[in-house]
């Protein structure tokens, strides 16, 4: 049976350099995803890569 899942989310505020936000916004627009979604994916990718490096 199909079940719609909604992950628990929390709002946080982070200060990022203007140039980084502009670059992220450009990528998000080019990939047709929200800026929030792109930042989430970037963080997950970085943390997963970091975890792999720590086990080496």
Phi and psi restraints in degrees (range 20) as a CNS / XPLOR table:
assign (resid 1 and name C) (resid 2 and name N)
       (resid 2 and name CA) (resid 2 and name C) 1.0 -73.7 20.0 2
assign (resid 2 and name N) (resid 2 and name CA)
       (resid 2 and name C) (resid 3 and name N) 1.0 130.4 20.0 2
assign (resid 2 and name C) (resid 3 and name N)
       (resid 3 and name CA) (resid 3 and name C) 1.0 -128.6 20.0 2
assign (resid 3 and name N) (resid 3 and name CA)
       (resid 3 and name C) (resid 4 and name N) 1.0 123.1 20.0 2
assign (resid 3 and name C) (resid 4 and name N)
       (resid 4 and name CA) (resid 4 and name C) 1.0 -78.6 20.0 2
assign (resid 4 and name N) (resid 4 and name CA)
       (resid 4 and name C) (resid 5 and name N) 1.0 124.3 20.0 2
assign (resid 4 and name C) (resid 5 and name N)
       (resid 5 and name CA) (resid 5 and name C) 1.0 -109.3 20.0 2
assign (resid 5 and name N) (resid 5 and name CA)
       (resid 5 and name C) (resid 6 and name N) 1.0 139.4 20.0 2
assign (resid 5 and name C) (resid 6 and name N)
       (resid 6 and name CA) (resid 6 and name C) 1.0 -127.1 20.0 2
assign (resid 6 and name N) (resid 6 and name CA)
       (resid 6 and name C) (resid 7 and name N) 1.0 107.4 20.0 2
assign (resid 6 and name C) (resid 7 and name N)
       (resid 7 and name CA) (resid 7 and name C) 1.0 -65.9 20.0 2
assign (resid 7 and name N) (resid 7 and name CA)
       (resid 7 and name C) (resid 8 and name N) 1.0 147.6 20.0 2
assign (resid 7 and name C) (resid 8 and name N)
       (resid 8 and name CA) (resid 8 and name C) 1.0 -68.9 20.0 2
assign (resid 8 and name N) (resid 8 and name CA)
       (resid 8 and name C) (resid 9 and name N) 1.0 131.7 20.0 2
assign (resid 8 and name C) (resid 9 and name N)
       (resid 9 and name CA) (resid 9 and name C) 1.0 -122.8 20.0 2
assign (resid 9 and name N) (resid 9 and name CA)
       (resid 9 and name C) (resid 10 and name N) 1.0 156.9 20.0 2
assign (resid 9 and name C) (resid 10 and name N)
       (resid 10 and name CA) (resid 10 and name C) 1.0 -137.2 20.0 2
assign (resid 10 and name N) (resid 10 and name CA)
       (resid 10 and name C) (resid 11 and name N) 1.0 144.4 20.0 2
assign (resid 10 and name C) (resid 11 and name N)
       (resid 11 and name CA) (resid 11 and name C) 1.0 -88.7 20.0 2
assign (resid 11 and name N) (resid 11 and name CA)
       (resid 11 and name C) (resid 12 and name N) 1.0 132.8 20.0 2
assign (resid 11 and name C) (resid 12 and name N)
       (resid 12 and name CA) (resid 12 and name C) 1.0 -137.1 20.0 2
assign (resid 12 and name N) (resid 12 and name CA)
       (resid 12 and name C) (resid 13 and name N) 1.0 154.1 20.0 2
assign (resid 12 and name C) (resid 13 and name N)
       (resid 13 and name CA) (resid 13 and name C) 1.0 -114.2 20.0 2
assign (resid 13 and name N) (resid 13 and name CA)
       (resid 13 and name C) (resid 14 and name N) 1.0 129.6 20.0 2
assign (resid 13 and name C) (resid 14 and name N)
       (resid 14 and name CA) (resid 14 and name C) 1.0 -126.2 20.0 2
assign (resid 14 and name N) (resid 14 and name CA)
       (resid 14 and name C) (resid 15 and name N) 1.0 142.8 20.0 2
assign (resid 14 and name C) (resid 15 and name N)
       (resid 15 and name CA) (resid 15 and name C) 1.0 -97.2 20.0 2
assign (resid 15 and name N) (resid 15 and name CA)
       (resid 15 and name C) (resid 16 and name N) 1.0 123.1 20.0 2
assign (resid 15 and name C) (resid 16 and name N)
       (resid 16 and name CA) (resid 16 and name C) 1.0 -126.4 20.0 2
assign (resid 16 and name N) (resid 16 and name CA)
       (resid 16 and name C) (resid 17 and name N) 1.0 149.2 20.0 2
assign (resid 16 and name C) (resid 17 and name N)
       (resid 17 and name CA) (resid 17 and name C) 1.0 -61.3 20.0 2
assign (resid 17 and name N) (resid 17 and name CA)
       (resid 17 and name C) (resid 18 and name N) 1.0 143.3 20.0 2
assign (resid 17 and name C) (resid 18 and name N)
       (resid 18 and name CA) (resid 18 and name C) 1.0 -53.8 20.0 2
assign (resid 18 and name N) (resid 18 and name CA)
       (resid 18 and name C) (resid 19 and name N) 1.0 -44.3 20.0 2
assign (resid 18 and name C) (resid 19 and name N)
       (resid 19 and name CA) (resid 19 and name C) 1.0 -60.4 20.0 2
assign (resid 19 and name N) (resid 19 and name CA)
       (resid 19 and name C) (resid 20 and name N) 1.0 -39.3 20.0 2
assign (resid 19 and name C) (resid 20 and name N)
       (resid 20 and name CA) (resid 20 and name C) 1.0 -66.2 20.0 2
assign (resid 20 and name N) (resid 20 and name CA)
       (resid 20 and name C) (resid 21 and name N) 1.0 -43.2 20.0 2
assign (resid 20 and name C) (resid 21 and name N)
       (resid 21 and name CA) (resid 21 and name C) 1.0 -62.9 20.0 2
assign (resid 21 and name N) (resid 21 and name CA)
       (resid 21 and name C) (resid 22 and name N) 1.0 -40.8 20.0 2
assign (resid 21 and name C) (resid 22 and name N)
       (resid 22 and name CA) (resid 22 and name C) 1.0 -63.6 20.0 2
assign (resid 22 and name N) (resid 22 and name CA)
       (resid 22 and name C) (resid 23 and name N) 1.0 -41.9 20.0 2
assign (resid 22 and name C) (resid 23 and name N)
       (resid 23 and name CA) (resid 23 and name C) 1.0 -65.1 20.0 2
assign (resid 23 and name N) (resid 23 and name CA)
       (resid 23 and name C) (resid 24 and name N) 1.0 -43.7 20.0 2
assign (resid 23 and name C) (resid 24 and name N)
       (resid 24 and name CA) (resid 24 and name C) 1.0 -62.7 20.0 2
assign (resid 24 and name N) (resid 24 and name CA)
       (resid 24 and name C) (resid 25 and name N) 1.0 -41.8 20.0 2
assign (resid 24 and name C) (resid 25 and name N)
       (resid 25 and name CA) (resid 25 and name C) 1.0 -61.9 20.0 2
assign (resid 25 and name N) (resid 25 and name CA)
       (resid 25 and name C) (resid 26 and name N) 1.0 -41.1 20.0 2
assign (resid 25 and name C) (resid 26 and name N)
       (resid 26 and name CA) (resid 26 and name C) 1.0 -63.4 20.0 2
assign (resid 26 and name N) (resid 26 and name CA)
       (resid 26 and name C) (resid 27 and name N) 1.0 -45.9 20.0 2
assign (resid 26 and name C) (resid 27 and name N)
       (resid 27 and name CA) (resid 27 and name C) 1.0 -62.7 20.0 2
assign (resid 27 and name N) (resid 27 and name CA)
       (resid 27 and name C) (resid 28 and name N) 1.0 -44.1 20.0 2
assign (resid 27 and name C) (resid 28 and name N)
       (resid 28 and name CA) (resid 28 and name C) 1.0 -59.5 20.0 2
assign (resid 28 and name N) (resid 28 and name CA)
       (resid 28 and name C) (resid 29 and name N) 1.0 -44.8 20.0 2
assign (resid 28 and name C) (resid 29 and name N)
       (resid 29 and name CA) (resid 29 and name C) 1.0 -63.7 20.0 2
assign (resid 29 and name N) (resid 29 and name CA)
       (resid 29 and name C) (resid 30 and name N) 1.0 -44.4 20.0 2
assign (resid 29 and name C) (resid 30 and name N)
       (resid 30 and name CA) (resid 30 and name C) 1.0 -64.9 20.0 2
assign (resid 30 and name N) (resid 30 and name CA)
       (resid 30 and name C) (resid 31 and name N) 1.0 -30.6 20.0 2
assign (resid 30 and name C) (resid 31 and name N)
       (resid 31 and name CA) (resid 31 and name C) 1.0 -94.5 20.0 2
assign (resid 31 and name N) (resid 31 and name CA)
       (resid 31 and name C) (resid 32 and name N) 1.0 -0.9 20.0 2
assign (resid 31 and name C) (resid 32 and name N)
       (resid 32 and name CA) (resid 32 and name C) 1.0 58.4 20.0 2
assign (resid 32 and name N) (resid 32 and name CA)
       (resid 32 and name C) (resid 33 and name N) 1.0 45.3 20.0 2
assign (resid 32 and name C) (resid 33 and name N)
       (resid 33 and name CA) (resid 33 and name C) 1.0 -129.5 20.0 2
assign (resid 33 and name N) (resid 33 and name CA)
       (resid 33 and name C) (resid 34 and name N) 1.0 162.5 20.0 2
assign (resid 33 and name C) (resid 34 and name N)
       (resid 34 and name CA) (resid 34 and name C) 1.0 -73.0 20.0 2
assign (resid 34 and name N) (resid 34 and name CA)
       (resid 34 and name C) (resid 35 and name N) 1.0 154.8 20.0 2
assign (resid 34 and name C) (resid 35 and name N)
       (resid 35 and name CA) (resid 35 and name C) 1.0 -60.0 20.0 2
assign (resid 35 and name N) (resid 35 and name CA)
       (resid 35 and name C) (resid 36 and name N) 1.0 -41.1 20.0 2
assign (resid 35 and name C) (resid 36 and name N)
       (resid 36 and name CA) (resid 36 and name C) 1.0 -59.1 20.0 2
assign (resid 36 and name N) (resid 36 and name CA)
       (resid 36 and name C) (resid 37 and name N) 1.0 -45.5 20.0 2
assign (resid 36 and name C) (resid 37 and name N)
       (resid 37 and name CA) (resid 37 and name C) 1.0 -63.1 20.0 2
assign (resid 37 and name N) (resid 37 and name CA)
       (resid 37 and name C) (resid 38 and name N) 1.0 -41.9 20.0 2
assign (resid 37 and name C) (resid 38 and name N)
       (resid 38 and name CA) (resid 38 and name C) 1.0 -64.3 20.0 2
assign (resid 38 and name N) (resid 38 and name CA)
       (resid 38 and name C) (resid 39 and name N) 1.0 -45.2 20.0 2
assign (resid 38 and name C) (resid 39 and name N)
       (resid 39 and name CA) (resid 39 and name C) 1.0 -62.0 20.0 2
assign (resid 39 and name N) (resid 39 and name CA)
       (resid 39 and name C) (resid 40 and name N) 1.0 -41.9 20.0 2
assign (resid 39 and name C) (resid 40 and name N)
       (resid 40 and name CA) (resid 40 and name C) 1.0 -59.1 20.0 2
assign (resid 40 and name N) (resid 40 and name CA)
       (resid 40 and name C) (resid 41 and name N) 1.0 -47.3 20.0 2
assign (resid 40 and name C) (resid 41 and name N)
       (resid 41 and name CA) (resid 41 and name C) 1.0 -65.5 20.0 2
assign (resid 41 and name N) (resid 41 and name CA)
       (resid 41 and name C) (resid 42 and name N) 1.0 -39.1 20.0 2
assign (resid 41 and name C) (resid 42 and name N)
       (resid 42 and name CA) (resid 42 and name C) 1.0 -62.9 20.0 2
assign (resid 42 and name N) (resid 42 and name CA)
       (resid 42 and name C) (resid 43 and name N) 1.0 -43.4 20.0 2
assign (resid 42 and name C) (resid 43 and name N)
       (resid 43 and name CA) (resid 43 and name C) 1.0 -63.9 20.0 2
assign (resid 43 and name N) (resid 43 and name CA)
       (resid 43 and name C) (resid 44 and name N) 1.0 -44.9 20.0 2
assign (resid 43 and name C) (resid 44 and name N)
       (resid 44 and name CA) (resid 44 and name C) 1.0 -62.3 20.0 2
assign (resid 44 and name N) (resid 44 and name CA)
       (resid 44 and name C) (resid 45 and name N) 1.0 -43.0 20.0 2
assign (resid 44 and name C) (resid 45 and name N)
       (resid 45 and name CA) (resid 45 and name C) 1.0 -61.7 20.0 2
assign (resid 45 and name N) (resid 45 and name CA)
       (resid 45 and name C) (resid 46 and name N) 1.0 -46.5 20.0 2
assign (resid 45 and name C) (resid 46 and name N)
       (resid 46 and name CA) (resid 46 and name C) 1.0 -63.8 20.0 2
assign (resid 46 and name N) (resid 46 and name CA)
       (resid 46 and name C) (resid 47 and name N) 1.0 -43.6 20.0 2
assign (resid 46 and name C) (resid 47 and name N)
       (resid 47 and name CA) (resid 47 and name C) 1.0 -66.8 20.0 2
assign (resid 47 and name N) (resid 47 and name CA)
       (resid 47 and name C) (resid 48 and name N) 1.0 -39.0 20.0 2
assign (resid 47 and name C) (resid 48 and name N)
       (resid 48 and name CA) (resid 48 and name C) 1.0 -65.5 20.0 2
assign (resid 48 and name N) (resid 48 and name CA)
       (resid 48 and name C) (resid 49 and name N) 1.0 -40.3 20.0 2
assign (resid 48 and name C) (resid 49 and name N)
       (resid 49 and name CA) (resid 49 and name C) 1.0 -68.0 20.0 2
assign (resid 49 and name N) (resid 49 and name CA)
       (resid 49 and name C) (resid 50 and name N) 1.0 -40.4 20.0 2
assign (resid 49 and name C) (resid 50 and name N)
       (resid 50 and name CA) (resid 50 and name C) 1.0 -61.7 20.0 2
assign (resid 50 and name N) (resid 50 and name CA)
       (resid 50 and name C) (resid 51 and name N) 1.0 -43.1 20.0 2
assign (resid 50 and name C) (resid 51 and name N)
       (resid 51 and name CA) (resid 51 and name C) 1.0 -61.3 20.0 2
assign (resid 51 and name N) (resid 51 and name CA)
       (resid 51 and name C) (resid 52 and name N) 1.0 -39.1 20.0 2
assign (resid 51 and name C) (resid 52 and name N)
       (resid 52 and name CA) (resid 52 and name C) 1.0 -68.3 20.0 2
assign (resid 52 and name N) (resid 52 and name CA)
       (resid 52 and name C) (resid 53 and name N) 1.0 -39.5 20.0 2
assign (resid 52 and name C) (resid 53 and name N)
       (resid 53 and name CA) (resid 53 and name C) 1.0 -65.4 20.0 2
assign (resid 53 and name N) (resid 53 and name CA)
       (resid 53 and name C) (resid 54 and name N) 1.0 -36.8 20.0 2
assign (resid 53 and name C) (resid 54 and name N)
       (resid 54 and name CA) (resid 54 and name C) 1.0 -67.2 20.0 2
assign (resid 54 and name N) (resid 54 and name CA)
       (resid 54 and name C) (resid 55 and name N) 1.0 -26.0 20.0 2
assign (resid 54 and name C) (resid 55 and name N)
       (resid 55 and name CA) (resid 55 and name C) 1.0 -85.4 20.0 2
assign (resid 55 and name N) (resid 55 and name CA)
       (resid 55 and name C) (resid 56 and name N) 1.0 -10.4 20.0 2
